[in-house]
Amino acid sequence: MQYDFVTVDPMQVFETTVPHNGLAYLNAAWKADGKQVRTIDYAKREFPKDRHLRYAGKTAHFGVSVKTVTYERSRAITKSLHGEAERLGARKYLKILWGGAHVTDRLPTSDPMLKPLPWVNAPEPEKRLREENPEVDIFIAGEAEHWPDSDDRRTNLNDLPYPDYSDFDSYDHIRDMWRRGRMVYPIVTSRGCPYLCSFCEVQRVSGRAWRHRTVDNCMDELSSKWKENVFHQFEVVDDEFNISLPRAKDFCSAVLDLKIKNGIPKEVQWRCPNGLRADFYDAEFNDLLMESGCRQISFGVESLEPSVFKRVMKGETVQEVEATLRLCGERGMPFFAHTIIGLPGSTFEKDVFTLNLLMDITDGGKKGFGTFSILQVMEGTQMAQISQREGYRDPAIIDNAFFGEHITVAYWTDEYPKEDRMDAFLIFNFLQGNGRTDEYYKSWTDREAVAADLRTRIERQSAKVKAGLDPKWWGRLGLR
């Protein structure tokens, strides 16, 4: 069979519970135009590892979704496909495409959705991307090239067809996991973010203009996709779901109404894992979330130390963040408070301040969890320029995660060196009991070695930890 588009989602360095929503949207749009499509989903079906080679002479376009955490895997897939197509004499008939967040971060774009940002002006990342990947014919930055016939299809999200996973080669597995409740159905209700957080790349990837679907359109997708796939849980993957609080409340009410009308079962639960804004949150919204079946939400806290928080430029106050977290705890909403170790201006001691406050807010993990990630520098962010002025950055480290067993410190300062950042990551997450420390050590077969390594880190930092942590939590770390 000949395909118009074959796309690939490479295996990631950490597992996710949702399939690639963006590729599913592309497949739906291409199929609506009569194209033949296929997606090789290594992220959800790892083996056989070289099955993309089967399509070397069978497609006009071969697209790779490139994230920062899949960069090296994307390169390996591309090089092998290029070689196989040449061996078959089919390379001249094939266009190899790269798109995704990692590409968008590094290339200039004419996409009107991606308003120029003053710190995105360095040519080195683009030059490196092109030089390292000569096999790639076309690099796609932004969204405009996906729907060149109509900008309105991107501003009016209701006009987009619902995501279609049926041409993923992992589809049977995905449906099975949905029906067992081991994977989650993702829904996009809005795109874009008007804020300029110093570490974040969302403005470059989806634009600063916030646009949204109607609530009715979202409910129709949930109802129709549930009938196809019988999922137990869905998640809103928006970056700014509650930026319009009235609309967010309407969404919750609509989910309730959908359940009453048997559009989806009453038992279906949902969550918001990408980080709600704390300044658009109140008790009424909290209670509507819970009543409609939302069982977990997340906030992008970043830091609770005032001087560090100020440099993040989130557009809200640290007092608003703390108040919202406490409101959730008081009203029984399970939450994750996502923070970042090593932000500009931070030190080990300042991050202990955040840890101590989160231990109090969550009551040691009983009301919610604080999570701690290692700061990673993304091209196209203010942090990329800050890292040139302050501290040190290892330019060789690109394919990196901010948590998980493969984590590496790629940015550090004299005041906050590499080893201290890793110590903070492992100690803080261990104290919160959120599972990230266990995940880091999961490939270690010697459990005594795990205990010894963590103990060494705790002892090395004991004075700093005890200076900033309430003594009632010392026992969890074996401190006196």
N, C-alpha and C positions, 0 to 999 in steps of 0.2 A: 504493500500500500504506500502511496506517495502522500506526504504531508506538506502543508504550507508552512506550518510552524511547529517545531519541537522545542520545548523549553525544559530547563533543568533547575531543580532546587537542590543544591549540594547539601551533604551531611553537615550538620553544625557541631560545634564543640560542646554544646549542651543541648539536652532534649527539650522539646516544647510539646504542649498538649493540643496544639492546633495546627492544621495544614496551612499551606501557603495561600493566603487569601488573595494576594495580589495576582498570582498566576491564574487563579480560578476566575478572577474578573477578566483578565486578558483572554482566557480561553472562551469565556461566554461572549465577549465582544467579537472575537474573530469568527466564532461559529455563527453568530448572527449575520455576519457578512458572507457566509457560505464557505469558510475556510475549514480545512482538515487540520486538526490539532492533536498534540500529544504532550504530556508532561512526565518527565522522568523524575520521580520523587525519592531521592536518596535520603531526605530528612526523615521520611516516615517508612521507607522500605530500603534498607541499606544494601541488601544483596539481591542479585549479583552486582558487584561493584563497577563493572565495566559495561553495563547493558546499554549505555548511551551510544556505544560504538555501532550498535545494530542500525542506527538511523543515519549513519554517515552518508549513504547514497540514496536516502529515502525522503529527504526534506529539503525545501528551498531555503529555509531559515532555521538556524539553531541558536536559541537564546539561552543565556545563563543569567540567573538572578544572583547578583553578587552583593553579599553583605560583608562588612568588615570581618566578621567571625568566620566567613567561608571563603575568604580571598584565595588562600593557597589551594584549597580544594577546587575552586572555580578555575584557577590557572591549570591545574593538572587535567581536569575534564576537558578544557578547551584545547590544550596541546594534543591530547590523545585523539580527540575527535578530528582535529585538523590533520593529523598524521594519517589516520585511517581514511579520511576522505581523499587525501592525495594518493594513497595506495590504490584506491578504487578508481582513480581518475575522475572523481566527482567534485573535487574542491572548487573548480571554476564555476560550478553551478550552485554553489552554496554560499550563503551569507551568514557569518558568525556574528551574533549580536551580544553585547553586554549591557545590562541595565541594573537598576537597584540602587540602594542607598549608598553603597561604597563608590559607585560610579558617579552618581549625582553630586556627592561631596566634592569630587575632584575636577569636575568639568564646568566651564561656563555654559550657560543655557539661555536660550531665547524665550523660554517658557514664561508667559506673563504671570503665571501663578507664583513663580519663584522670584519675588521682588529682590533686586540686588541688595546684598548686605555688605556694609563697608569693609568688613574684615576678610571677605572672600576675594582675594586678589593675588594670591601667590601662584605663580606658574609651575612651581616645582612638582606639586602633587599630580597635576595633569601630565606633565612631561614624563614622570616616572611611570604612571599608569600606562601610557602609550608605549613607552620603550620596553617595559617588562612584558607586554602582551601584544606582540606584532601579529599574532594569528587572528586577532579580533578585527573584523571589517568595520563594524559600526558600534560606537559607544552612545548610549542613549541616556541623556541627563534630563531629569524631570519627567513629566507625564505627557507633554504635548504630542510627542511622536507616536504614542500609543493610539490616540484618536485624532489623527490629523484632519479629519473631515469636519470636526465640530468642537470648538472650545466649550460650547454650551453643554456638551455631554459631561464635562468635568466640573462646571460650575453648578449645573443642575444635576445633582447626584441621583435624583429620581429617574433620570433617563437611562441610567446604566442598567444593563441586564444583571440579574442576580448572579453571584459567583457560581461557577459550574465546575465541580470536582470530578465529574464522571469520566474525563479523559486522563486523569492522573493514573499512572500505572500502579499506584498504591490504593486505588479507590476502594477495592473490596476490603482491604485492611482498615482503611479509615472508617468506612461504614460499620464494620464490625466493632471497632473501638468506640464509635459513637453509641452504638446500641448497648454496649457493655458498660457505658459510663466512664470509660478510661481515656477518652478524648473529648474535647469540647468544641462545639460549633461556634466559629467566630463570625461576628457581624460588625460591619463598618456602618455607623450611623452618621459620621461627620468626618471631614478632613481639614487639615491645616491647623496652624497655631500662630496667633499674633504676638506671642511673647518671645523674648530673646535671651533665654537662659544661656549662660556662658558656655556650658558643656554640651549643649544639645544640638542635634543636627536636623530636627524635625522641620524647621523652617525651610531648609534646603530641599528636603525630600518631598514634602507635601504642601509647602507654601505657607505664607503668613495669612492668607485670606481664609478665614474659617467659613466653611459652607457645609450645609447639612441636608440630610434627607428628611422628608416629612415622617412623622411618627407612624402614620397609616402605612406608608411604604415599607417601613421597617417591620411592622407587624405582619404585613403580607408575606415578606420574605421568611420570617420565622415560622409562620403557619405552613407555607408551601414546602419549605425545606424540611420541616419536621415530618410532614407526611411522606417525603421521599426517604428520609434517613433515620427517623426515630431517635434523635439524640436525647440524652438525659440532662444536658446542661449546655448553655450558651454563654459566650462572653462578649462584651462590648470592647472592641479593640481600639477605639478612638483614643487619640492623644488628649482631646479636650471635650470629653463627653458632657460635662456639666458647666461649660462656659456660659450657656444659657440655662439658668436654673429652672425657669418655668418650663422649658422644653424637656429638660431632664425629668422633672416631676410628671409631665404629661406622658413621657415614655413609661415610667413606672405604672401609672394608672392604666395605660393601654395594655401592658403586660397582664395586669390583673384582669382587665376586661376580656382579653384574649383567652385567658384560662377559664373564665366563667362561661364563655361561648364555645368552649372545647376546641379552640383553635390550636392550642397546645395543652398537654395534660397539666393539671394543677401541680403535679410533683416536679415539673421541670424547674430547675434552679438556674441561677445566672450569677455572673460576677463582673467586676470592672477591675482588671489587673494592671492597666497601663498607667494609672496615676491620676486620680481625680484632683481637681484644684480645691484646696482647703478654704479659699475665700469665696467660693460659690457653693456653700454647704450649710444647711441648717437642720434643725430637729425634724421639721416636716419632711424634708427630703430623705433624711436618714430613715424615718419610719416608713415612708413609701417604698424605699428600697427593700427593707426587710419584709414588708407585707407582700410585695410582689414576687418574693422568692430569691432576692439577691442575698447571697451568703458570704460574700467576701469582696472587699474593695481595697484599693491601694491608693496611697498618696505619695507624690514625689516630694519628699521632705528635704532631701539633700544634706542639710545640716540644721541643727538647732542652736548652734553657737552664733550669736548675733553678727559678729564681724565677718565670719565666713559666709553666712547666709546672705549678707548684703551684697557680696561680690558675685553671687550666683545670678542676680538680677531677675528674680522670678516674677516680680510685679505683685507680690503679696508680702505680708509681714510675718515674722517668726511668731508673733503673738497669735495671729490668725491660725497658723498651722497648729500650734500647740492647743489652742482652744478647740479646734475641730477634732483633733485626735482624742482629747479628753471627752468630748461630747459622744463620740462613737463608743468609747469604753463604757461610759455611763449608761448608754441606751442599748448596749448589747450587740453592736455591729462589729463582727470580726474584721480586722483591718491589718494591712501591711504598711509600715512607714519606711519607704525606701530612702536610704541615705548613701552618701558617697564619701569614701575615705580619700583624703588627700586633695581636696579642692584648693584652689588658690588662696593663700593666706592661712591655710590650716596647719596644724601641728598634731602630734600624737595627743597632747594634752587637750587641745580644743576638740578633737574627735571623742575623747573620753567624756567631755562635757555633754556632747550629744548622746552618747551611750547612757550616761547616768540619768539624763532626763527621760529617755525612752524607757529605761527600766522602771522609772516611777510611773510614767503614763500608762504603760502596758501591764503594770503590776508583775513585772518579771516574766512577761509572756502569757499571762492569763487572759488579758483582754484583747490582745493583738500582738503583733510581732514587729520589731524593728529589724530591718535588713541592712547589711553593710556591703557595698560593692567597691571595688578598686576603680579609681578614676582612670578612664582611658581617653586619650586625646583623639577626637574625630576631626578629620579635615573638614573645612567649611564652617568650623565653629570658632567662637571667640577664644576658646581654650587653646586652639592651635597656635594663635598668635601669642597668647599669654605664655605658652610653654617655650617660645623663642626668647622671651624676655626674662622669665623667672624659672630657675631650675634647669633640669636636664631631661632630655627625651631620647629614647633609643629609637632611631628611625627604622631600624630593621624589624621592629615588632609591629606588625600590621594585623595579622590574623589572630586576634586576641579577644577574649571574653572578659567581662567584668566580674564574673563569679564562675564557680565550677572547678573541676579538677585540673584544668589546663591554664589556670589564671597566671598571668605574669605581670609584674610591675613595669610599665613602660615609661612612666614619668615620675620624677622625684625631685626633691629640693635638699639643700644642705640642712635645713631645719627639720625636714621630714624625709629621711633616707629610705631606700628601698626596703630594707629589712624591717624597719619600724612599720611601714605600710602593710607588709604581709602579716606581721605580728598582730596589728590592729584588726585586720580582716578576720583572722582565725580566732582570736580571743573574743572579739565583740560578738561575732555570730554564734560562737559557742555559748557565751553567757546568755544570749537571747533565746537560744534553743530553737532557731529557725531552720536548721538542717543544712545550712551552707557550709559549715565546717566539716560535717560528715561527708558532704558531697566532694569537698576538696580531697579528702583522704580515702575515697571509696576504692581506689585502685591499689592502695597499700594493703598487702596481704598479711603483714605482721602487725597485729593490733597493739602489741607492746611497743613497737616502734612509733606508732601513731600517738599513743599516750605520752611517750618520752619526748617526741617532737613538740607536742602542744605544751607539755610541762616546761620544757626549756624556754619556749616563747613567753609563757606566763611569768616565769621567774625573771627573765631578762627585763620585762616591763613592769614588774610588781610595784616598784616605787611610784611610777607614773600612774598606774591604775589605781592604787590605793589613795593617791593624793586627790583624785577626782571622782572616785566611785563611792557611793554610800556604803558604809561598812556592812550593812545587812546583806549585801550581795557578794561579799568577799568569799564566803564559804563555797559558793558555786565554782570558784576558781581555785579552791584549796588554799586561799590566803588567810592569814591571821593578823 
